[in-house]
Amino acid sequence: MPFEKIGEDSLDDKIAVRLTTQEKKRLAQDAEMAGLSMSALVRVRYFGRKIVANTDLVMINHLNRLTGMLKTVHNESHGAYSADTSAAILLIIETIKKISRSA
């Protein structure tokens, strides 16, 4: 399997880095939000290049968290706000679909 190329240079060497589980999770989340592999993210950060997060993925992640919170409100209130939570969840789902189509 050939190594990736950046410009004219092949990425032909690697290093091993020890991390805590939490650090690795954070690195993976940051890489996902930036639309990069973890290796690419580390290279970009180390060599001081600017990282531009994939804002669509970031927004979708936040909207998914809101959906989870609304489901929690629905469950803990035993459906007392079901009309409101249902309407809000449907709006979030539609918004996610619109964002996904534009990406």
Number of C-alpha atoms within 10 A of each C-alpha: 3 7 10 10 10 8 6 6 9 11 11 9 6 7 5 5 5 7 10 8 9 9 11 13 12 12 18 17 14 18 20 17 18 19 17 18 14 17 13 13 19 14 12 14 11 9 8 9 10 8 14 10 15 15 14 15 18 16 15 18 14 12 17 16 12 15 20 13 14 19 17 13 16 18 13 10 11 10 14 12 13 16 10 13 19 16 11 15 19 13 13 17 16 12 15 19 12 11 15 12 8 8 9
